[in-house]
């Protein structure tokens, strides 16, 4: 499965698989927001709304860290297919 294409793949997943997948994603990337002094305001499906009171540099750093985390997750998923 190509984890980068969540919406297409979600149509072939059971509700439990969808729930587990989104929770694994959020569990993996949420710490990157907190590591950059961000605060999670709410979760919107597979999206996260966050604020960074110290400025945009932290927001950008969190975005980059989240992308790296997703790439790591995808590599691991491919190894276990």
C-alpha positions as CSV (number, residue, x, y, z in Angstrom):
1,X,0.0,0.0,0.0
2,X,1.2,3.5,-0.8
3,X,0.8,5.3,2.5
4,X,1.4,8.7,0.9
5,X,-2.0,8.3,-0.9
6,X,-4.2,8.0,2.2
7,X,-7.5,9.0,0.6
8,X,-7.3,6.5,-2.2
9,X,-6.1,3.7,0.1
10,X,-8.7,4.5,2.8
11,X,-11.5,3.5,0.4
12,X,-10.2,-0.1,0.4
13,X,-9.7,-0.3,4.2
14,X,-12.1,-1.5,6.8
15,X,-13.3,1.1,9.3
16,X,-10.9,-0.5,11.9
17,X,-8.0,-0.4,9.5
18,X,-8.7,3.3,8.8
19,X,-9.0,4.1,12.5
20,X,-5.8,2.3,13.3
21,X,-3.9,3.9,10.4
22,X,-4.9,7.4,11.3
23,X,-4.1,6.9,14.9
24,X,-0.7,5.5,14.1
25,X,0.0,8.5,11.9
26,X,-1.1,11.0,14.5
27,X,0.8,9.2,17.2
28,X,3.9,9.4,15.0
29,X,3.7,13.1,13.9
30,X,2.1,14.8,16.9
31,X,5.3,14.8,19.0
32,X,7.0,16.8,16.2
33,X,4.6,19.7,16.8
34,X,5.2,19.7,20.6
35,X,9.0,19.4,20.0
36,X,8.9,22.7,18.3
37,X,6.9,24.4,21.0
38,X,3.6,24.0,19.1
39,X,0.2,23.4,20.6
40,X,-2.3,21.0,19.0
41,X,-5.6,22.8,18.8
42,X,-7.6,19.9,17.2
43,X,-7.4,16.9,15.0
44,X,-9.4,17.0,11.7
45,X,-9.4,13.5,10.3
46,X,-5.8,12.9,9.3
47,X,-5.0,16.6,9.7
48,X,-3.8,18.5,12.7
49,X,-4.5,22.1,13.5
50,X,-1.7,23.6,15.6
51,X,-0.5,27.0,16.7
52,X,3.1,28.1,17.2
53,X,3.2,31.1,19.5
54,X,7.0,31.7,19.1
55,X,6.7,32.2,15.3
56,X,6.7,30.6,11.9
57,X,10.2,29.2,12.2
58,X,9.0,26.6,14.6
59,X,6.0,25.8,12.4
60,X,8.2,25.2,9.4
61,X,10.6,23.1,11.5
62,X,7.6,21.0,12.7
63,X,6.4,20.6,9.1
64,X,9.8,19.3,8.0
65,X,10.1,17.0,11.0
66,X,6.6,15.6,10.3
67,X,7.5,14.9,6.7
68,X,10.6,13.1,7.7
69,X,8.6,11.0,10.2
70,X,6.1,10.1,7.4
71,X,9.0,9.1,5.1
72,X,10.4,6.9,7.9
73,X,7.0,5.3,8.5
74,X,6.6,4.6,4.8
75,X,10.0,2.9,4.6
76,X,9.1,0.7,7.6
77,X,5.8,-0.2,6.1
78,X,7.4,-1.2,2.8
79,X,9.8,-3.5,4.7
80,X,6.9,-5.3,6.3
81,X,4.8,-5.8,3.2
